[in-house]
Amino acid sequence: QQPVQSPQAVILREGEDAVINCSSSKALYSVHWYRQKHGEAPVFLMILLKGGEQKGHDKISASFNEKKQQSSLYLTASQLSYSGTYFCGTVSFSGNTPLVFGKGTRLSVIA
Amino acid sequence: NAGVTQTPKFQVLKTGQSMTLQCAQDMNHNSMYWYRQDPGMGLRLIYYSASEGTTDKGEVPNGYNVSRLNKREFSLRLESAAPSQTSVYFCASILESGVPTEAFFGQGTRLTVV
């Protein structure tokens, strides 16, 4: 079952911040975040494990609330290069459970 | 290292034709996946293989079959293509299913069924 992402799309001006949310109806073991540029394959950003940890990647960071089965991706001081579609992927428990993705959030950063 | 290689990159099929999409990885990963991507639908899991010799259905398996030929290769077959299967198909591999490591994607196959 696909995790649910929100918002579906967002437009930012350079330097503005954004938050992308991801939630699941299942108990989560880990959350993945990927970014896809138009016409390209998704590219890995980060993984978060249960335990409420936060991770960072340049000015992009994320949090994971395992109790609420939610994760959020934070983009601060956005740059033009941040434009693309962001996907969260979830693994519901350890073992052979597959990685499933949400519908994505299209982020457009304009000058 | 090539990573994950998909062939072909583009394909046009007529309704009812069959074809096989090939995927190979050179990272010694155990788990491999096939996703399809349609506008507004995100990446939907078709089939996956947690390890050599095993395959399991994902969210949208109807109309597809898969073969995990060996540890490196995982193919996706459309036996009788339908226009609803027009999509971009991505193969991905992960070191171990369920272990929180990065998924590597191929460059995609853009399939049009007319």
HADDOCK unambig.tbl for C-alpha pairs under 7 A between the chains (distance, minus, plus):
assign (segid A and resid 30 and name CA) (segid B and resid 100 and name CA) 6.50 0.50 0.50
assign (segid A and resid 40 and name CA) (segid B and resid 107 and name CA) 6.48 0.50 0.50
assign (segid A and resid 41 and name CA) (segid B and resid 105 and name CA) 6.20 0.50 0.50
assign (segid A and resid 41 and name CA) (segid B and resid 106 and name CA) 6.64 0.50 0.50
assign (segid A and resid 41 and name CA) (segid B and resid 107 and name CA) 5.29 0.50 0.50
assign (segid A and resid 41 and name CA) (segid B and resid 108 and name CA) 6.68 0.50 0.50
assign (segid A and resid 42 and name CA) (segid B and resid 105 and name CA) 6.66 0.50 0.50
assign (segid A and resid 44 and name CA) (segid B and resid 102 and name CA) 6.47 0.50 0.50
assign (segid A and resid 47 and name CA) (segid B and resid 100 and name CA) 6.84 0.50 0.50
assign (segid A and resid 91 and name CA) (segid B and resid 98 and name CA) 6.67 0.50 0.50
assign (segid A and resid 93 and name CA) (segid B and resid 98 and name CA) 6.92 0.50 0.50
assign (segid A and resid 94 and name CA) (segid B and resid 98 and name CA) 4.64 0.50 0.50
assign (segid A and resid 94 and name CA) (segid B and resid 99 and name CA) 6.65 0.50 0.50
assign (segid A and resid 95 and name CA) (segid B and resid 97 and name CA) 6.53 0.50 0.50
assign (segid A and resid 95 and name CA) (segid B and resid 98 and name CA) 4.67 0.50 0.50
assign (segid A and resid 96 and name CA) (segid B and resid 50 and name CA) 5.96 0.50 0.50
assign (segid A and resid 96 and name CA) (segid B and resid 97 and name CA) 5.04 0.50 0.50
assign (segid A and resid 96 and name CA) (segid B and resid 98 and name CA) 5.25 0.50 0.50
assign (segid A and resid 97 and name CA) (segid B and resid 97 and name CA) 6.48 0.50 0.50
assign (segid A and resid 97 and name CA) (segid B and resid 98 and name CA) 5.57 0.50 0.50
assign (segid A and resid 98 and name CA) (segid B and resid 97 and name CA) 6.35 0.50 0.50
assign (segid A and resid 98 and name CA) (segid B and resid 98 and name CA) 6.76 0.50 0.50
assign (segid A and resid 100 and name CA) (segid B and resid 45 and name CA) 6.41 0.50 0.50
assign (segid A and resid 101 and name CA) (segid B and resid 42 and name CA) 6.95 0.50 0.50
assign (segid A and resid 101 and name CA) (segid B and resid 43 and name CA) 5.69 0.50 0.50
assign (segid A and resid 101 and name CA) (segid B and resid 44 and name CA) 6.67 0.50 0.50
assign (segid A and resid 102 and name CA) (segid B and resid 42 and name CA) 5.88 0.50 0.50
assign (segid A and resid 102 and name CA) (segid B and resid 43 and name CA) 6.85 0.50 0.50
assign (segid A and resid 103 and name CA) (segid B and resid 40 and name CA) 6.33 0.50 0.50
assign (segid A and resid 103 and name CA) (segid B and resid 41 and name CA) 4.99 0.50 0.50
assign (segid A and resid 103 and name CA) (segid B and resid 42 and name CA) 3.61 0.50 0.50
assign (segid A and resid 103 and name CA) (segid B and resid 43 and name CA) 6.58 0.50 0.50
assign (segid A and resid 104 and name CA) (segid B and resid 42 and name CA) 5.50 0.50 0.50
